[in-house]
């Protein structure tokens, strides 16, 4: 179970919240902070025990659709999906790119690392 608490809002947007994973170690509290720019959202995650931290950058098109998501694990000990994308002395980073149909609905997403590109999700939308 995940408990999210201490949410703070500014101008109708969430700017920060805390998260606890239960029944895991309830003494570890993750904190998420949001920065909103013109065409991107930057989410920084830390925790009170400094076990891990990451930065997520979500790029948006003019309609507000996600077109790109980059997750940067600023922890050299972190391993993504059982592989290390960079050397053990550098942090891991991956990116998710989105492809949209002519009406602006996403139909494919790709996960991209330094060494590979891999199709993550695909969906078909039927219009009447």
N, C-alpha and C positions, 0 to 999 in steps of 0.2 A: 504494500500500500504506500502511496505517496501523499504526504500532507504538505500543502502549500499554504503559507501564512505570511503575515506582515506585508501585504501588498500595499504599495504606494502608487498613487496616480497623480499626474499633472496634465492639465488640459485634456482630460478624458483618455489619456494613454497611460498604460502601465509603465512605470519607470524602474521598479524594483520589487522583488519578492524573495522570500526564503522558502526552502524546500527541505523536508526531512523524509528519508526512506525508512519505512517501518515494515518488517521487523528487523531490518538491519540496524546498524549502530545509530541509535537516535541522538547520540551526542555530536554527530557530524551534521552540520547545517550548511547546505549549499545556498549561496546568495547569487541571484541573477540581477544584473543592472542593464538597462536599456538606454541607448542613445539613438535618437531619431535625426537623420539628416535628410536632405532633399530626396535622394533616390536610394537610400540604404538605411538599414537598422543594424546597429552594432550591439551584440549581447555579450556581456562579460560574466563568466561564471567563476566564482571562487568558493572556498569552503573555510570554515573556522579552524580546521586542523591542517590546512595547507597540504592536503593530500593530492589534489589535482586542480588545475585551472584551465580554462579554455576561452577562446574568443570566437564568436560566430558572427559573420558578416552576411547579411541578407540583402541582395541588390534587387531593386524593384523597377518595373517598367512604369510608363506614365500613368497606367491604369491602376497601379498598386499591386500587380501580380509579381510573384517571386520569379526572377529570371536566373538567379545564381545564389548559391549558398556555399560559403567557405567556412569550414570548421578548423580552427587552428588549436591543436592541443599543445600548450606551451610547457609541456612536461616531457623531457627526454625519455622518461621511463614508460610512457604510454605507448601501447601497441594497438594499431587499428586492425580489426578482423584477422588477428593472428600474424600480421606481417608488419614490418617496420618500413615506412615509406622513405625515410632518410636514414642517415647513420645514427648510431645510438647517442651521438653527441649533439644532434640537432633535434628540434621538435617535430612532431608529426603533424601533417596537414592534409586535409582532403577537401574536395569541392564537389558540389552537386549542381549540375546544370539542368535547366528545364527547357523543354521544347513545347511550343504552343500551337494549337490549330488556328485557322483563320478567324475564329470567333473569340480567341483569347483564352481558351481552356487548355490547361497543360495536358499533354498526351504522352510524353516520355520524360524520364529523368535519368541522368547519367552520373555516376560517381567517378571522379577523376582524381588520381594520385600522380605522383611523379612518374611512376612506372606503368600505369595502365589506365584504361578507360573501360568502364563496365556498365552495361545497361541495368539500371536498378529497378525501375518500374515502368510499366506501359499500361495505358488504359485507352479504351475505345469509347467514344461518346457518339451516340446516335441521336441525331436531331430529327424532329418531326416537322 
